[in-house]
Amino acid sequence: MISQSEVNEDDAETLSAGIITIHTKHWLVSVSGLPVDLTYIEYLLLKTLMVEKGRVISREALLERVWHYGNVSLLETRTVDVHIGRLRKKLGRASALILTVRNVGYRMAFSPEWISR
């Protein structure tokens, strides 16, 4: 479900997962070609999930990567859940691509071709 225009995820200009596309150089997100207005945090959350190619990312890891928090508490991990909820609402039907891994964290919908990578 995720494809990229370049090999290096850190430098990729375009990330896509199903009907979601991120144009990283312009900080633009679209769903089925229609723009989606995201906050800075929502954008970083979505980009992080898309770059990880379906790997599960724990709430703690998301707090470290997106918010740059260290030594997080259970209460702080709820922050991730709230922001994921807001992101899903803005993505509409594309929100089904963000999967919750119960008691762990989140990942983008899995694509079998990633297994060999």
RARAFEN-V996385 format. One record per pair of residues at least 12 apart in sequence whose ideal C-beta (glycine too) atoms are under 8 Angstrom apart, sorted by the first residue. I is the first residue (numbers start at 1). GAP is how many residues later the second one is. If there is no record, write none. Layout:
# RARAFEN-V996385
I|GAP  I|GAP
This chain:
# RARAFEN-V996385
1|16  1|17  1|53  1|96  1|107  1|108  1|109  1|110  2|13  2|14  2|15  2|48  2|51  2|52  2|106  2|109  2|112  3|13  4|12  9|42  10|41  12|12  12|39  13|12  15|32  15|35  15|36  16|34  17|33  17|80  17|91  17|92  18|76  18|79  18|91  19|12  19|13  19|74  19|75  19|78  20|26  20|30  20|71  20|74  20|77  21|12  22|21  22|24  22|25  22|28  24|23  27|16  29|14  29|17  31|60  31|61  31|62  31|63  32|62  36|54  36|55  37|53  38|49  38|52  39|47  41|25  41|26  41|42  42|41  42|44  42|45  42|48  44|21  44|22  45|17  45|21  45|35  45|38  45|39  45|42  46|41  46|45  46|52  48|14  48|17  48|18  49|49  49|57  49|58  49|59  50|58  52|55  52|56  53|55  53|58  53|61  53|64  54|53  54|54  54|55  54|56  54|57  54|60  55|52  56|45  56|48  56|49  56|50  56|51  57|48  57|49  57|50  58|46  58|47  59|13  59|18  59|21  59|22  59|45  59|46  59|47  60|12  60|17  60|45  61|44  62|18  62|43  62|44  63|13  63|14  63|16  63|17  67|12  80|25  80|26  84|14  84|16  84|22  96|13  97|12
